[in-house]
Amino acid sequence: MTTVSTEAKSTQTFVELADNLVAGFDVVELLTELKDRCVEVLKVGAAGLMLIRPDGKQEVMASSPESIRLLELFELQSEEGPCRYCFRSGLPAIN
Protein backbone atom coordinates (compact mmCIF):
# COMPACT_ATOMS: atom_id res chain seq x y z
CA MET A 1 0.00 0.00 0.00
CA THR A 2 1.40 3.40 -0.95
CA THR A 3 0.93 6.62 0.96
CA VAL A 4 0.12 9.67 -1.11
CA SER A 5 1.42 12.98 0.22
CA THR A 6 -0.87 15.86 1.06
CA GLU A 7 0.74 17.89 -1.72
CA ALA A 8 0.08 15.13 -4.27
CA LYS A 9 -3.56 14.80 -3.13
CA SER A 10 -3.99 18.58 -3.33
CA THR A 11 -2.52 18.71 -6.82
CA GLN A 12 -4.66 15.81 -7.97
CA THR A 13 -7.75 17.51 -6.54
CA PHE A 14 -7.10 20.78 -8.36
CA VAL A 15 -6.45 18.96 -11.63
CA GLU A 16 -9.69 17.01 -11.30
CA LEU A 17 -11.67 20.12 -10.37
CA ALA A 18 -10.19 22.04 -13.31
CA ASP A 19 -11.13 19.18 -15.63
CA ASN A 20 -14.76 19.72 -14.61
CA LEU A 21 -14.75 23.40 -15.59
CA VAL A 22 -16.28 22.93 -19.02
CA ALA A 23 -19.40 24.42 -20.56
CA GLY A 24 -22.46 23.30 -18.65
CA PHE A 25 -20.63 22.12 -15.50
CA ASP A 26 -22.66 21.75 -12.31
CA VAL A 27 -21.47 24.35 -9.78
CA VAL A 28 -23.07 22.58 -6.82
CA GLU A 29 -21.42 19.29 -7.77
CA LEU A 30 -18.05 21.02 -8.18
CA LEU A 31 -18.27 22.75 -4.79
CA THR A 32 -19.45 19.55 -3.11
CA GLU A 33 -16.46 17.70 -4.56
CA LEU A 34 -14.15 20.48 -3.32
CA LYS A 35 -15.63 20.25 0.16
CA ASP A 36 -15.29 16.45 0.20
CA ARG A 37 -11.67 16.67 -0.92
CA CYS A 38 -10.90 19.25 1.78
CA VAL A 39 -12.09 16.78 4.42
CA GLU A 40 -9.97 14.03 2.84
CA VAL A 41 -6.79 16.00 2.14
CA LEU A 42 -6.75 18.01 5.35
CA LYS A 43 -7.71 14.96 7.42
CA VAL A 44 -10.42 16.82 9.32
CA GLY A 45 -13.75 15.61 10.61
CA ALA A 46 -15.81 18.30 8.94
CA ALA A 47 -15.56 21.15 6.47
CA GLY A 48 -17.70 24.03 5.34
CA LEU A 49 -17.37 26.09 2.22
CA MET A 50 -18.51 29.69 2.02
CA LEU A 51 -18.06 32.02 -0.91
CA ILE A 52 -18.22 35.79 -1.13
CA ARG A 53 -20.97 37.16 -3.32
CA PRO A 54 -20.34 40.20 -5.55
CA ASP A 55 -22.15 42.35 -2.95
CA GLY A 56 -19.52 41.29 -0.35
CA LYS A 57 -21.77 39.00 1.68
CA GLN A 58 -20.79 35.44 2.52
CA GLU A 59 -22.97 32.52 1.46
CA VAL A 60 -22.89 28.88 2.58
CA MET A 61 -22.17 26.68 -0.44
CA ALA A 62 -21.36 23.20 0.88
CA SER A 63 -20.93 21.47 4.25
CA SER A 64 -19.79 18.09 5.48
CA PRO A 65 -21.45 16.68 7.46
CA GLU A 66 -24.76 18.44 6.87
CA SER A 67 -24.89 19.48 10.55
CA ILE A 68 -22.03 21.88 9.81
CA ARG A 69 -24.38 23.78 7.49
CA LEU A 70 -26.45 24.82 10.51
CA LEU A 71 -23.30 26.02 12.28
CA GLU A 72 -22.33 28.07 9.21
CA LEU A 73 -25.79 29.63 9.05
CA PHE A 74 -25.40 30.66 12.71
CA GLU A 75 -22.00 32.14 11.82
CA LEU A 76 -23.56 34.27 9.11
CA GLN A 77 -26.37 35.37 11.40
CA SER A 78 -24.07 36.35 14.27
CA GLU A 79 -21.24 37.55 12.00
CA GLU A 80 -18.81 35.51 14.14
CA GLY A 81 -17.13 32.10 13.89
CA PRO A 82 -14.25 30.34 12.15
CA CYS A 83 -15.29 31.13 8.57
CA ARG A 84 -15.80 34.79 9.41
CA TYR A 85 -12.45 34.82 11.22
CA CYS A 86 -10.65 33.32 8.20
CA PHE A 87 -12.33 35.78 5.86
CA ARG A 88 -11.45 38.83 7.96
CA SER A 89 -7.92 37.80 8.98
CA GLY A 90 -6.76 35.72 6.00
CA LEU A 91 -5.54 33.11 8.50
CA PRO A 92 -6.68 29.51 8.97
CA ALA A 93 -8.95 28.66 11.90
CA ILE A 94 -7.60 25.58 13.62
CA ASN A 95 -9.25 23.75 16.52
C-alpha positions as CSV (number, residue, x, y, z in Angstrom):
1,M,0.0,0.0,0.0
2,T,1.4,3.4,-0.9
3,T,0.9,6.6,1.0
4,V,0.1,9.7,-1.1
5,S,1.4,13.0,0.2
6,T,-0.9,15.9,1.1
7,E,0.7,17.9,-1.7
8,A,0.1,15.1,-4.3
9,K,-3.6,14.8,-3.1
10,S,-4.0,18.6,-3.3
11,T,-2.5,18.7,-6.8
12,Q,-4.7,15.8,-8.0
13,T,-7.8,17.5,-6.5
14,F,-7.1,20.8,-8.4
15,V,-6.5,19.0,-11.6
16,E,-9.7,17.0,-11.3
17,L,-11.7,20.1,-10.4
18,A,-10.2,22.0,-13.3
19,D,-11.1,19.2,-15.6
20,N,-14.8,19.7,-14.6
21,L,-14.8,23.4,-15.6
22,V,-16.3,22.9,-19.0
23,A,-19.4,24.4,-20.6
24,G,-22.5,23.3,-18.6
25,F,-20.6,22.1,-15.5
26,D,-22.7,21.7,-12.3
27,V,-21.5,24.4,-9.8
28,V,-23.1,22.6,-6.8
29,E,-21.4,19.3,-7.8
30,L,-18.1,21.0,-8.2
31,L,-18.3,22.7,-4.8
32,T,-19.5,19.5,-3.1
33,E,-16.5,17.7,-4.6
34,L,-14.1,20.5,-3.3
35,K,-15.6,20.3,0.2
36,D,-15.3,16.5,0.2
37,R,-11.7,16.7,-0.9
38,C,-10.9,19.3,1.8
39,V,-12.1,16.8,4.4
40,E,-10.0,14.0,2.8
41,V,-6.8,16.0,2.1
42,L,-6.8,18.0,5.3
43,K,-7.7,15.0,7.4
44,V,-10.4,16.8,9.3
45,G,-13.8,15.6,10.6
46,A,-15.8,18.3,8.9
47,A,-15.6,21.2,6.5
48,G,-17.7,24.0,5.3
49,L,-17.4,26.1,2.2
50,M,-18.5,29.7,2.0
51,L,-18.1,32.0,-0.9
52,I,-18.2,35.8,-1.1
53,R,-21.0,37.2,-3.3
54,P,-20.3,40.2,-5.5
55,D,-22.1,42.3,-3.0
56,G,-19.5,41.3,-0.4
57,K,-21.8,39.0,1.7
58,Q,-20.8,35.4,2.5
59,E,-23.0,32.5,1.5
60,V,-22.9,28.9,2.6
61,M,-22.2,26.7,-0.4
62,A,-21.4,23.2,0.9
63,S,-20.9,21.5,4.2
64,S,-19.8,18.1,5.5
65,P,-21.4,16.7,7.5
66,E,-24.8,18.4,6.9
67,S,-24.9,19.5,10.5
68,I,-22.0,21.9,9.8
69,R,-24.4,23.8,7.5
70,L,-26.5,24.8,10.5
71,L,-23.3,26.0,12.3
72,E,-22.3,28.1,9.2
73,L,-25.8,29.6,9.0
74,F,-25.4,30.7,12.7
75,E,-22.0,32.1,11.8
76,L,-23.6,34.3,9.1
77,Q,-26.4,35.4,11.4
78,S,-24.1,36.3,14.3
79,E,-21.2,37.5,12.0
80,E,-18.8,35.5,14.1
81,G,-17.1,32.1,13.9
82,P,-14.3,30.3,12.2
83,C,-15.3,31.1,8.6
84,R,-15.8,34.8,9.4
85,Y,-12.4,34.8,11.2
86,C,-10.7,33.3,8.2
87,F,-12.3,35.8,5.9
88,R,-11.4,38.8,8.0
89,S,-7.9,37.8,9.0
90,G,-6.8,35.7,6.0
91,L,-5.5,33.1,8.5
92,P,-6.7,29.5,9.0
93,A,-9.0,28.7,11.9
94,I,-7.6,25.6,13.6
95,N,-9.3,23.7,16.5
